[in-house]
């Protein structure tokens, strides 16, 4: 199942065209995306470093989470909205970008990691909140988050490069990995 026909349709909508061709809006949205990424990832890293036991050892985990979570949530909401708008501006190129595809996989894994943490070990935080060394499941969640968000940032940055664009001659494995369709090349 390919989403390419949907992305092709989306690219032809007036809003997508206007956003893509805008002199100011696309760069402003991209800048907003990066700034809120800094907010979100900065706060998330502080929380993850506490979960790993590498920083803020004297501050209870529950206090760290309570203080950072509103900022993490705000950054996440604006980051998602701006990310969706960036995709909307260039849906075909994004969909066929191998780095975008890897980033989406990392985003899903990061979301699952956060869900597993909050629905698992964090439910017992009152019993270990003040420990300098959190339980191994909390440490694992922190390390996984740090690694996944580093991957998300790297792959997100690589989206801008056109090494694997479909309009260039590519090896067969690249054509498969990017979902390039010879009929839809631009």
C-alpha positions as CSV (number, residue, x, y, z in Angstrom):
1,X,0.0,0.0,0.0
2,X,1.5,3.3,-1.1
3,X,0.5,6.7,0.2
4,X,2.1,8.3,-2.9
5,X,-1.3,9.0,-4.6
6,X,-2.5,10.7,-1.5
7,X,0.7,12.8,-1.2
8,X,0.4,13.6,-4.9
9,X,-3.1,14.8,-4.4
10,X,-2.1,16.8,-1.3
11,X,0.7,18.5,-3.2
12,X,-1.8,19.8,-5.7
13,X,-4.0,21.5,-3.2
14,X,-4.0,25.3,-3.1
15,X,-2.8,25.4,0.5
16,X,0.2,23.1,-0.1
17,X,1.2,25.1,-3.2
18,X,0.8,28.4,-1.4
19,X,2.9,27.2,1.6
20,X,5.6,25.7,-0.6
21,X,5.9,28.7,-2.8
22,X,5.7,31.3,0.0
23,X,8.7,33.5,0.4
24,X,8.2,33.9,4.2
25,X,5.8,31.3,5.6
26,X,7.8,28.1,4.9
27,X,11.0,29.5,6.5
28,X,9.0,30.9,9.4
29,X,7.3,27.5,10.0
30,X,10.6,25.7,9.7
31,X,12.2,28.1,12.2
32,X,9.3,27.5,14.6
33,X,9.7,23.8,14.2
34,X,13.4,24.0,15.1
35,X,12.9,26.4,18.0
36,X,10.2,24.2,19.6
37,X,12.3,21.2,18.9
38,X,15.0,22.9,21.0
39,X,12.5,23.5,23.8
40,X,11.0,20.0,23.7
41,X,14.3,18.1,23.4
42,X,16.1,20.3,25.9
43,X,13.5,19.7,28.5
44,X,13.2,16.0,27.6
45,X,17.0,15.6,27.9
46,X,17.0,17.1,31.3
47,X,14.3,14.6,32.4
48,X,16.1,11.7,30.7
49,X,19.4,12.6,32.3
50,X,17.6,12.4,35.7
51,X,16.1,9.1,34.8
52,X,19.5,7.7,33.9
53,X,20.9,8.9,37.2
54,X,23.5,11.2,35.5
55,X,22.1,14.5,36.5
56,X,19.9,16.2,39.2
57,X,20.5,13.3,41.5
58,X,19.3,15.2,44.6
59,X,16.0,16.3,43.0
60,X,13.2,13.8,43.2
61,X,12.2,12.4,39.8
62,X,8.6,13.3,40.4
63,X,9.6,17.0,40.9
64,X,11.7,17.0,37.7
65,X,8.8,15.5,35.7
66,X,6.2,17.9,37.3
67,X,8.3,21.0,36.5
68,X,9.4,20.0,33.0
69,X,6.3,18.3,31.6
70,X,4.3,21.4,30.9
71,X,7.2,22.8,28.8
72,X,7.7,19.4,27.1
73,X,4.0,19.3,26.3
74,X,4.0,22.8,24.9
75,X,7.0,22.2,22.8
76,X,5.6,18.9,21.5
77,X,2.3,20.4,20.4
78,X,3.9,23.3,18.5
79,X,6.5,21.0,17.1
80,X,3.9,18.5,15.8
81,X,1.8,21.3,14.2
82,X,4.8,22.9,12.5
83,X,6.0,19.4,11.4
84,X,2.7,18.6,9.8
85,X,2.7,22.0,8.0
86,X,6.2,21.3,6.7
87,X,5.0,17.9,5.4
88,X,2.0,19.6,3.9
89,X,4.2,22.0,2.0
90,X,6.2,19.3,0.2
91,X,4.3,16.0,0.7
92,X,5.7,14.0,-2.2
93,X,9.3,14.9,-1.6
94,X,8.9,14.2,2.1
95,X,7.2,10.9,1.6
96,X,9.9,9.7,-0.8
97,X,12.7,10.9,1.4
98,X,14.5,8.0,3.1
99,X,15.5,10.2,6.1
100,X,11.9,11.3,6.6
101,X,10.8,7.6,6.7
102,X,13.5,6.7,9.2
103,X,12.5,9.8,11.3
104,X,8.9,8.7,11.4
105,X,10.0,5.2,12.6
106,X,12.1,6.9,15.3
107,X,9.2,9.1,16.3
108,X,6.9,6.1,16.7
109,X,9.5,4.3,18.8
110,X,10.0,7.4,20.9
111,X,6.3,7.7,21.5
112,X,6.1,4.0,22.4
113,X,9.0,4.4,24.8
114,X,7.3,7.4,26.5
115,X,4.0,5.5,26.7
116,X,5.7,2.4,28.2
117,X,7.5,4.6,30.7
118,X,4.4,6.5,31.9
119,X,2.2,3.4,32.0
120,X,4.8,1.2,33.6
121,X,7.6,2.1,35.9
122,X,6.5,5.7,36.4
123,X,3.4,4.5,38.2
124,X,5.6,3.5,41.1
125,X,7.6,6.7,41.1
126,X,6.6,7.5,44.7
127,X,8.7,4.5,45.9
128,X,11.9,5.5,44.0
129,X,11.5,9.3,43.3
130,X,14.3,10.3,45.7
131,X,16.8,7.6,44.8
132,X,19.9,8.9,43.1
133,X,19.9,5.8,41.0
134,X,16.4,5.1,39.5
135,X,15.3,1.5,38.7
136,X,16.8,-0.1,35.6
137,X,13.5,0.2,33.6
138,X,13.5,4.0,34.2
139,X,17.2,4.2,33.2
140,X,16.5,2.2,30.1
141,X,13.6,4.5,29.2
142,X,15.8,7.5,29.7
143,X,18.7,6.1,27.5
144,X,16.2,5.0,24.8
145,X,14.7,8.4,24.7
146,X,18.1,10.1,24.5
147,X,19.2,7.8,21.6
148,X,15.9,8.1,19.8
149,X,15.7,11.9,20.0
150,X,19.3,12.1,18.8
151,X,18.3,9.9,15.8
152,X,15.2,12.1,15.2
153,X,17.2,15.3,15.1
154,X,19.9,13.8,12.8
155,X,17.4,12.3,10.4
156,X,15.3,15.4,10.5
157,X,18.3,17.5,9.5
158,X,19.2,15.1,6.7
159,X,15.8,15.5,5.1
160,X,17.0,18.7,3.6
161,X,19.7,16.9,1.5
162,X,18.7,15.4,-1.8
163,X,21.1,12.5,-2.1
164,X,18.3,10.1,-2.6
165,X,15.7,12.2,-4.4
166,X,13.5,10.2,-6.9
167,X,14.3,12.6,-9.8
168,X,18.0,11.4,-9.8
169,X,19.3,8.1,-11.0
170,X,19.3,5.7,-8.0
171,X,20.2,2.1,-7.3
172,X,17.2,-0.3,-7.1
173,X,17.4,-0.6,-3.2
174,X,17.0,3.2,-3.0
175,X,14.0,3.2,-5.3
176,X,12.4,0.6,-3.0
177,X,13.4,2.3,0.3
178,X,12.1,5.7,-0.7
179,X,9.0,4.5,-2.4
180,X,9.9,6.1,-5.6
181,X,7.6,5.3,-8.5
182,X,9.0,5.8,-11.9
183,X,5.6,7.1,-13.0
184,X,5.5,9.8,-10.3
185,X,9.1,11.1,-10.6
186,X,9.2,14.9,-10.7
